[in-house]
């Protein structure tokens, strides 16, 4: 199972990295691991997580 989360506007790289790290750590506590991150041109991030222990489908 996959889950998508959005990091709202964070134009500074340091702030964006901190928010991504915090969200990834929180999601790990709930049983999800980070698969990929996309940063948009509007300084937002899209994070994709998958349930721990599940394999990625090709």
N, CA, C and O atoms as a Maestro MAE file, in Angstrom:
{
 s_m_m2io_version
 :::
 2.0.0
}

f_m_ct {
 s_m_title
 :::
 protein
 m_atom[232] {
  # First column is atom index #
  i_m_mmod_type
  r_m_x_coord
  r_m_y_coord
  r_m_z_coord
  i_m_residue_number
  s_m_chain_name
  s_m_pdb_residue_name
  s_m_pdb_atom_name
  i_m_atomic_number
  :::
  1 25 0.843 -1.171 0.000 1 A "UNK " " N  " 7
  2 3 0.000 0.000 0.000 1 A "UNK " " CA " 6
  3 2 0.895 1.244 0.000 1 A "UNK " " C  " 6
  4 15 1.887 1.310 0.726 1 A "UNK " " O  " 8
  5 25 0.536 2.200 -0.806 2 A "UNK " " N  " 7
  6 3 1.266 3.457 -0.900 2 A "UNK " " CA " 6
  7 2 0.472 4.577 -0.248 2 A "UNK " " C  " 6
  8 15 -0.754 4.517 -0.148 2 A "UNK " " O  " 8
  9 25 1.193 5.596 0.194 3 A "UNK " " N  " 7
  10 3 0.567 6.769 0.797 3 A "UNK " " CA " 6
  11 2 1.353 7.984 0.322 3 A "UNK " " C  " 6
  12 15 2.583 7.952 0.279 3 A "UNK " " O  " 8
  13 25 0.656 9.045 -0.031 4 A "UNK " " N  " 7
  14 3 1.291 10.272 -0.505 4 A "UNK " " CA " 6
  15 2 1.060 11.390 0.496 4 A "UNK " " C  " 6
  16 15 -0.046 11.559 1.010 4 A "UNK " " O  " 8
  17 25 2.106 12.146 0.767 5 A "UNK " " N  " 7
  18 3 2.025 13.299 1.665 5 A "UNK " " CA " 6
  19 2 2.602 14.517 0.939 5 A "UNK " " C  " 6
  20 15 3.492 14.384 0.099 5 A "UNK " " O  " 8
  21 25 2.096 15.687 1.266 6 A "UNK " " N  " 7
  22 3 2.558 16.941 0.669 6 A "UNK " " CA " 6
  23 2 3.228 17.790 1.741 6 A "UNK " " C  " 6
  24 15 2.695 17.960 2.838 6 A "UNK " " O  " 8
  25 25 4.403 18.320 1.413 7 A "UNK " " N  " 7
  26 3 5.063 19.312 2.261 7 A "UNK " " CA " 6
  27 2 4.721 20.662 1.647 7 A "UNK " " C  " 6
  28 15 5.025 20.914 0.481 7 A "UNK " " O  " 8
  29 25 4.103 21.510 2.415 8 A "UNK " " N  " 7
  30 3 3.692 22.819 1.902 8 A "UNK " " CA " 6
  31 2 4.901 23.727 1.657 8 A "UNK " " C  " 6
  32 15 6.034 23.362 1.970 8 A "UNK " " O  " 8
  33 25 4.654 24.879 1.110 9 A "UNK " " N  " 7
  34 3 5.648 25.857 0.672 9 A "UNK " " CA " 6
  35 2 6.834 25.980 1.626 9 A "UNK " " C  " 6
  36 15 6.672 26.333 2.794 9 A "UNK " " O  " 8
  37 25 8.029 25.684 1.110 10 A "UNK " " N  " 7
  38 3 9.276 25.804 1.875 10 A "UNK " " CA " 6
  39 2 10.386 26.179 0.894 10 A "UNK " " C  " 6
  40 15 11.075 25.300 0.377 10 A "UNK " " O  " 8
  41 25 10.568 27.482 0.632 11 A "UNK " " N  " 7
  42 3 11.498 27.909 -0.411 11 A "UNK " " CA " 6
  43 2 12.980 27.720 -0.083 11 A "UNK " " C  " 6
  44 15 13.806 27.718 -0.996 11 A "UNK " " O  " 8
  45 25 13.336 27.561 1.181 12 A "UNK " " N  " 7
  46 3 14.743 27.370 1.546 12 A "UNK " " CA " 6
  47 2 15.039 25.880 1.670 12 A "UNK " " C  " 6
  48 15 14.281 25.138 2.295 12 A "UNK " " O  " 8
  49 25 16.152 25.448 1.067 13 A "UNK " " N  " 7
  50 3 16.510 24.027 1.050 13 A "UNK " " CA " 6
  51 2 16.642 23.451 2.452 13 A "UNK " " C  " 6
  52 15 16.221 22.320 2.696 13 A "UNK " " O  " 8
  53 25 17.215 24.201 3.366 14 A "UNK " " N  " 7
  54 3 17.396 23.715 4.739 14 A "UNK " " CA " 6
  55 2 16.041 23.443 5.390 14 A "UNK " " C  " 6
  56 15 15.861 22.423 6.055 14 A "UNK " " O  " 8
  57 25 15.098 24.350 5.198 15 A "UNK " " N  " 7
  58 3 13.758 24.171 5.762 15 A "UNK " " CA " 6
  59 2 13.045 22.980 5.123 15 A "UNK " " C  " 6
  60 15 12.387 22.200 5.810 15 A "UNK " " O  " 8
  61 25 13.182 22.849 3.803 16 A "UNK " " N  " 7
  62 3 12.552 21.737 3.096 16 A "UNK " " CA " 6
  63 2 13.123 20.409 3.586 16 A "UNK " " C  " 6
  64 15 12.372 19.470 3.850 16 A "UNK " " O  " 8
  65 25 14.438 20.327 3.706 17 A "UNK " " N  " 7
  66 3 15.079 19.090 4.161 17 A "UNK " " CA " 6
  67 2 14.613 18.707 5.561 17 A "UNK " " C  " 6
  68 15 14.361 17.535 5.839 17 A "UNK " " O  " 8
  69 25 14.500 19.694 6.436 18 A "UNK " " N  " 7
  70 3 14.055 19.423 7.803 18 A "UNK " " CA " 6
  71 2 12.618 18.900 7.812 18 A "UNK " " C  " 6
  72 15 12.308 17.950 8.531 18 A "UNK " " O  " 8
  73 25 11.743 19.515 7.020 19 A "UNK " " N  " 7
  74 3 10.347 19.078 6.962 19 A "UNK " " CA " 6
  75 2 10.225 17.666 6.390 19 A "UNK " " C  " 6
  76 15 9.418 16.867 6.864 19 A "UNK " " O  " 8
  77 25 11.031 17.364 5.370 20 A "UNK " " N  " 7
  78 3 11.008 16.019 4.788 20 A "UNK " " CA " 6
  79 2 11.491 15.001 5.812 20 A "UNK " " C  " 6
  80 15 10.893 13.936 5.964 20 A "UNK " " O  " 8
  81 25 12.568 15.328 6.511 21 A "UNK " " N  " 7
  82 3 13.102 14.425 7.529 21 A "UNK " " CA " 6
  83 2 12.077 14.169 8.637 21 A "UNK " " C  " 6
  84 15 11.873 13.028 9.050 21 A "UNK " " O  " 8
  85 25 11.441 15.232 9.109 22 A "UNK " " N  " 7
  86 3 10.437 15.083 10.166 22 A "UNK " " CA " 6
  87 2 9.276 14.200 9.707 22 A "UNK " " C  " 6
  88 15 8.831 13.320 10.444 22 A "UNK " " O  " 8
  89 25 8.791 14.437 8.490 23 A "UNK " " N  " 7
  90 3 7.668 13.647 7.971 23 A "UNK " " CA " 6
  91 2 8.083 12.193 7.767 23 A "UNK " " C  " 6
  92 15 7.316 11.285 8.088 23 A "UNK " " O  " 8
  93 25 9.290 11.957 7.237 24 A "UNK " " N  " 7
  94 3 9.762 10.587 7.014 24 A "UNK " " CA " 6
  95 2 9.899 9.834 8.335 24 A "UNK " " C  " 6
  96 15 9.528 8.664 8.424 24 A "UNK " " O  " 8
  97 25 10.424 10.494 9.353 25 A "UNK " " N  " 7
  98 3 10.556 9.856 10.668 25 A "UNK " " CA " 6
  99 2 9.188 9.548 11.272 25 A "UNK " " C  " 6
  100 15 8.988 8.478 11.849 25 A "UNK " " O  " 8
  101 25 8.254 10.477 11.142 26 A "UNK " " N  " 7
  102 3 6.898 10.252 11.655 26 A "UNK " " CA " 6
  103 2 6.231 9.075 10.937 26 A "UNK " " C  " 6
  104 15 5.613 8.220 11.570 26 A "UNK " " O  " 8
  105 25 6.364 9.045 9.627 27 A "UNK " " N  " 7
  106 3 5.736 7.975 8.856 27 A "UNK " " CA " 6
  107 2 6.375 6.624 9.169 27 A "UNK " " C  " 6
  108 15 5.684 5.605 9.171 27 A "UNK " " O  " 8
  109 25 7.684 6.599 9.433 28 A "UNK " " N  " 7
  110 3 8.352 5.351 9.793 28 A "UNK " " CA " 6
  111 2 7.760 4.797 11.090 28 A "UNK " " C  " 6
  112 15 7.596 3.587 11.241 28 A "UNK " " O  " 8
  113 25 7.443 5.696 12.017 29 A "UNK " " N  " 7
  114 3 6.825 5.278 13.281 29 A "UNK " " CA " 6
  115 2 5.447 4.652 13.067 29 A "UNK " " C  " 6
  116 15 5.000 3.835 13.872 29 A "UNK " " O  " 8
  117 25 4.782 5.034 11.989 30 A "UNK " " N  " 7
  118 3 3.450 4.494 11.699 30 A "UNK " " CA " 6
  119 2 3.499 3.326 10.714 30 A "UNK " " C  " 6
  120 15 2.459 2.844 10.265 30 A "UNK " " O  " 8
  121 25 4.716 2.871 10.377 31 A "UNK " " N  " 7
  122 3 4.847 1.684 9.537 31 A "UNK " " CA " 6
  123 2 5.030 1.927 8.054 31 A "UNK " " C  " 6
  124 15 4.843 1.010 7.254 31 A "UNK " " O  " 8
  125 25 5.393 3.148 7.665 32 A "UNK " " N  " 7
  126 3 5.622 3.462 6.259 32 A "UNK " " CA " 6
  127 2 7.057 3.930 6.058 32 A "UNK " " C  " 6
  128 15 7.618 4.625 6.905 32 A "UNK " " O  " 8
  129 25 7.654 3.537 4.913 33 A "UNK " " N  " 7
  130 3 8.994 4.011 4.596 33 A "UNK " " CA " 6
  131 2 8.954 4.861 3.330 33 A "UNK " " C  " 6
  132 15 8.143 4.630 2.434 33 A "UNK " " O  " 8
  133 25 9.840 5.840 3.275 34 A "UNK " " N  " 7
  134 3 9.894 6.772 2.151 34 A "UNK " " CA " 6
  135 2 10.422 6.068 0.907 34 A "UNK " " C  " 6
  136 15 11.442 5.381 0.960 34 A "UNK " " O  " 8
  137 25 9.723 6.243 -0.212 35 A "UNK " " N  " 7
  138 3 10.124 5.644 -1.480 35 A "UNK " " CA " 6
  139 2 10.770 6.692 -2.375 35 A "UNK " " C  " 6
  140 15 11.845 6.464 -2.928 35 A "UNK " " O  " 8
  141 25 10.114 7.845 -2.516 36 A "UNK " " N  " 7
  142 3 10.639 8.883 -3.398 36 A "UNK " " CA " 6
  143 2 10.099 10.250 -2.991 36 A "UNK " " C  " 6
  144 15 9.085 10.361 -2.301 36 A "UNK " " O  " 8
  145 25 10.804 11.284 -3.437 37 A "UNK " " N  " 7
  146 3 10.411 12.671 -3.178 37 A "UNK " " CA " 6
  147 2 10.510 13.446 -4.488 37 A "UNK " " C  " 6
  148 15 11.475 13.286 -5.236 37 A "UNK " " O  " 8
  149 25 9.527 14.273 -4.761 38 A "UNK " " N  " 7
  150 3 9.568 15.200 -5.890 38 A "UNK " " CA " 6
  151 2 9.366 16.604 -5.352 38 A "UNK " " C  " 6
  152 15 8.444 16.856 -4.577 38 A "UNK " " O  " 8
  153 25 10.237 17.522 -5.770 39 A "UNK " " N  " 7
  154 3 10.120 18.928 -5.384 39 A "UNK " " CA " 6
  155 2 9.501 19.675 -6.561 39 A "UNK " " C  " 6
  156 15 9.979 19.569 -7.691 39 A "UNK " " O  " 8
  157 25 8.448 20.423 -6.296 40 A "UNK " " N  " 7
  158 3 7.764 21.155 -7.365 40 A "UNK " " CA " 6
  159 2 8.389 22.534 -7.563 40 A "UNK " " C  " 6
  160 15 9.151 23.011 -6.722 40 A "UNK " " O  " 8
  161 25 8.059 23.155 -8.667 41 A "UNK " " N  " 7
  162 3 8.544 24.498 -8.956 41 A "UNK " " CA " 6
  163 2 7.981 25.545 -8.014 41 A "UNK " " C  " 6
  164 15 8.511 26.653 -7.933 41 A "UNK " " O  " 8
  165 25 6.924 25.214 -7.307 42 A "UNK " " N  " 7
  166 3 6.316 26.141 -6.350 42 A "UNK " " CA " 6
  167 2 6.811 25.888 -4.926 42 A "UNK " " C  " 6
  168 15 6.157 26.273 -3.957 42 A "UNK " " O  " 8
  169 25 7.973 25.238 -4.809 43 A "UNK " " N  " 7
  170 3 8.643 24.990 -3.519 43 A "UNK " " CA " 6
  171 2 7.816 24.128 -2.570 43 A "UNK " " C  " 6
  172 15 7.827 24.332 -1.356 43 A "UNK " " O  " 8
  173 25 7.103 23.167 -3.139 44 A "UNK " " N  " 7
  174 3 6.392 22.165 -2.348 44 A "UNK " " CA " 6
  175 2 7.043 20.822 -2.636 44 A "UNK " " C  " 6
  176 15 7.766 20.679 -3.622 44 A "UNK " " O  " 8
  177 25 6.791 19.840 -1.787 45 A "UNK " " N  " 7
  178 3 7.347 18.509 -2.007 45 A "UNK " " CA " 6
  179 2 6.235 17.472 -1.953 45 A "UNK " " C  " 6
  180 15 5.299 17.580 -1.160 45 A "UNK " " O  " 8
  181 25 6.357 16.472 -2.806 46 A "UNK " " N  " 7
  182 3 5.443 15.338 -2.812 46 A "UNK " " CA " 6
  183 2 6.257 14.134 -2.359 46 A "UNK " " C  " 6
  184 15 7.239 13.760 -3.001 46 A "UNK " " O  " 8
  185 25 5.844 13.531 -1.248 47 A "UNK " " N  " 7
  186 3 6.538 12.382 -0.688 47 A "UNK " " CA " 6
  187 2 5.671 11.143 -0.885 47 A "UNK " " C  " 6
  188 15 4.476 11.165 -0.593 47 A "UNK " " O  " 8
  189 25 6.269 10.074 -1.376 48 A "UNK " " N  " 7
  190 3 5.555 8.816 -1.560 48 A "UNK " " CA " 6
  191 2 6.145 7.796 -0.599 48 A "UNK " " C  " 6
  192 15 7.357 7.583 -0.565 48 A "UNK " " O  " 8
  193 25 5.275 7.169 0.179 49 A "UNK " " N  " 7
  194 3 5.664 6.170 1.166 49 A "UNK " " CA " 6
  195 2 5.018 4.843 0.803 49 A "UNK " " C  " 6
  196 15 3.982 4.802 0.139 49 A "UNK " " O  " 8
  197 25 5.646 3.751 1.250 50 A "UNK " " N  " 7
  198 3 5.017 2.442 1.119 50 A "UNK " " CA " 6
  199 2 5.031 1.765 2.471 50 A "UNK " " C  " 6
  200 15 5.881 2.048 3.315 50 A "UNK " " O  " 8
  201 25 4.087 0.874 2.666 51 A "UNK " " N  " 7
  202 3 3.991 0.126 3.913 51 A "UNK " " CA " 6
  203 2 5.267 -0.700 4.073 51 A "UNK " " C  " 6
  204 15 5.675 -1.393 3.141 51 A "UNK " " O  " 8
  205 25 5.894 -0.633 5.240 52 A "UNK " " N  " 7
  206 3 7.124 -1.382 5.504 52 A "UNK " " CA " 6
  207 2 6.892 -2.871 5.274 52 A "UNK " " C  " 6
  208 15 5.860 -3.423 5.656 52 A "UNK " " O  " 8
  209 25 7.869 -3.504 4.646 53 A "UNK " " N  " 7
  210 3 7.793 -4.935 4.404 53 A "UNK " " CA " 6
  211 2 7.151 -5.318 3.091 53 A "UNK " " C  " 6
  212 15 7.245 -6.476 2.686 53 A "UNK " " O  " 8
  213 25 6.504 -4.395 2.414 54 A "UNK " " N  " 7
  214 3 5.894 -4.690 1.121 54 A "UNK " " CA " 6
  215 2 6.909 -4.450 0.020 54 A "UNK " " C  " 6
  216 15 7.746 -3.555 0.137 54 A "UNK " " O  " 8
  217 25 6.851 -5.228 -1.038 55 A "UNK " " N  " 7
  218 3 7.770 -5.048 -2.156 55 A "UNK " " CA " 6
  219 2 7.166 -4.071 -3.154 55 A "UNK " " C  " 6
  220 15 5.945 -3.950 -3.264 55 A "UNK " " O  " 8
  221 25 8.037 -3.376 -3.879 56 A "UNK " " N  " 7
  222 3 7.583 -2.454 -4.911 56 A "UNK " " CA " 6
  223 2 7.136 -3.248 -6.129 56 A "UNK " " C  " 6
  224 15 7.779 -4.230 -6.498 56 A "UNK " " O  " 8
  225 25 6.050 -2.837 -6.753 57 A "UNK " " N  " 7
  226 3 5.556 -3.489 -7.964 57 A "UNK " " CA " 6
  227 2 6.235 -2.863 -9.161 57 A "UNK " " C  " 6
  228 15 6.383 -1.643 -9.236 57 A "UNK " " O  " 8
  229 25 6.645 -3.690 -10.089 58 A "UNK " " N  " 7
  230 3 7.304 -3.167 -11.291 58 A "UNK " " CA " 6
  231 2 6.346 -3.144 -12.447 58 A "UNK " " C  " 6
  232 15 6.716 -2.736 -13.547 58 A "UNK " " O  " 8
  :::
 }
 m_bond[231] {
  # First column is bond index #
  i_m_from
  i_m_to
  i_m_order
  :::
  1 1 2 1
  2 2 3 1
  3 3 4 2
  4 3 5 1
  5 5 6 1
  6 6 7 1
  7 7 8 2
  8 7 9 1
  9 9 10 1
  10 10 11 1
  11 11 12 2
  12 11 13 1
  13 13 14 1
  14 14 15 1
  15 15 16 2
  16 15 17 1
  17 17 18 1
  18 18 19 1
  19 19 20 2
  20 19 21 1
  21 21 22 1
  22 22 23 1
  23 23 24 2
  24 23 25 1
  25 25 26 1
  26 26 27 1
  27 27 28 2
  28 27 29 1
  29 29 30 1
  30 30 31 1
  31 31 32 2
  32 31 33 1
  33 33 34 1
  34 34 35 1
  35 35 36 2
  36 35 37 1
  37 37 38 1
  38 38 39 1
  39 39 40 2
  40 39 41 1
  41 41 42 1
  42 42 43 1
  43 43 44 2
  44 43 45 1
  45 45 46 1
  46 46 47 1
  47 47 48 2
  48 47 49 1
  49 49 50 1
  50 50 51 1
  51 51 52 2
  52 51 53 1
  53 53 54 1
  54 54 55 1
  55 55 56 2
  56 55 57 1
  57 57 58 1
  58 58 59 1
  59 59 60 2
  60 59 61 1
  61 61 62 1
  62 62 63 1
  63 63 64 2
  64 63 65 1
  65 65 66 1
  66 66 67 1
  67 67 68 2
  68 67 69 1
  69 69 70 1
  70 70 71 1
  71 71 72 2
  72 71 73 1
  73 73 74 1
  74 74 75 1
  75 75 76 2
  76 75 77 1
  77 77 78 1
  78 78 79 1
  79 79 80 2
  80 79 81 1
  81 81 82 1
  82 82 83 1
  83 83 84 2
  84 83 85 1
  85 85 86 1
  86 86 87 1
  87 87 88 2
  88 87 89 1
  89 89 90 1
  90 90 91 1
  91 91 92 2
  92 91 93 1
  93 93 94 1
  94 94 95 1
  95 95 96 2
  96 95 97 1
  97 97 98 1
  98 98 99 1
  99 99 100 2
  100 99 101 1
  101 101 102 1
  102 102 103 1
  103 103 104 2
  104 103 105 1
  105 105 106 1
  106 106 107 1
  107 107 108 2
  108 107 109 1
  109 109 110 1
  110 110 111 1
  111 111 112 2
  112 111 113 1
  113 113 114 1
  114 114 115 1
  115 115 116 2
  116 115 117 1
  117 117 118 1
  118 118 119 1
  119 119 120 2
  120 119 121 1
  121 121 122 1
  122 122 123 1
  123 123 124 2
  124 123 125 1
  125 125 126 1
  126 126 127 1
  127 127 128 2
  128 127 129 1
  129 129 130 1
  130 130 131 1
  131 131 132 2
  132 131 133 1
  133 133 134 1
  134 134 135 1
  135 135 136 2
  136 135 137 1
  137 137 138 1
  138 138 139 1
  139 139 140 2
  140 139 141 1
  141 141 142 1
  142 142 143 1
  143 143 144 2
  144 143 145 1
  145 145 146 1
  146 146 147 1
  147 147 148 2
  148 147 149 1
  149 149 150 1
  150 150 151 1
  151 151 152 2
  152 151 153 1
  153 153 154 1
  154 154 155 1
  155 155 156 2
  156 155 157 1
  157 157 158 1
  158 158 159 1
  159 159 160 2
  160 159 161 1
  161 161 162 1
  162 162 163 1
  163 163 164 2
  164 163 165 1
  165 165 166 1
  166 166 167 1
  167 167 168 2
  168 167 169 1
  169 169 170 1
  170 170 171 1
  171 171 172 2
  172 171 173 1
  173 173 174 1
  174 174 175 1
  175 175 176 2
  176 175 177 1
  177 177 178 1
  178 178 179 1
  179 179 180 2
  180 179 181 1
  181 181 182 1
  182 182 183 1
  183 183 184 2
  184 183 185 1
  185 185 186 1
  186 186 187 1
  187 187 188 2
  188 187 189 1
  189 189 190 1
  190 190 191 1
  191 191 192 2
  192 191 193 1
  193 193 194 1
  194 194 195 1
  195 195 196 2
  196 195 197 1
  197 197 198 1
  198 198 199 1
  199 199 200 2
  200 199 201 1
  201 201 202 1
  202 202 203 1
  203 203 204 2
  204 203 205 1
  205 205 206 1
  206 206 207 1
  207 207 208 2
  208 207 209 1
  209 209 210 1
  210 210 211 1
  211 211 212 2
  212 211 213 1
  213 213 214 1
  214 214 215 1
  215 215 216 2
  216 215 217 1
  217 217 218 1
  218 218 219 1
  219 219 220 2
  220 219 221 1
  221 221 222 1
  222 222 223 1
  223 223 224 2
  224 223 225 1
  225 225 226 1
  226 226 227 1
  227 227 228 2
  228 227 229 1
  229 229 230 1
  230 230 231 1
  231 231 232 2
  :::
 }
}
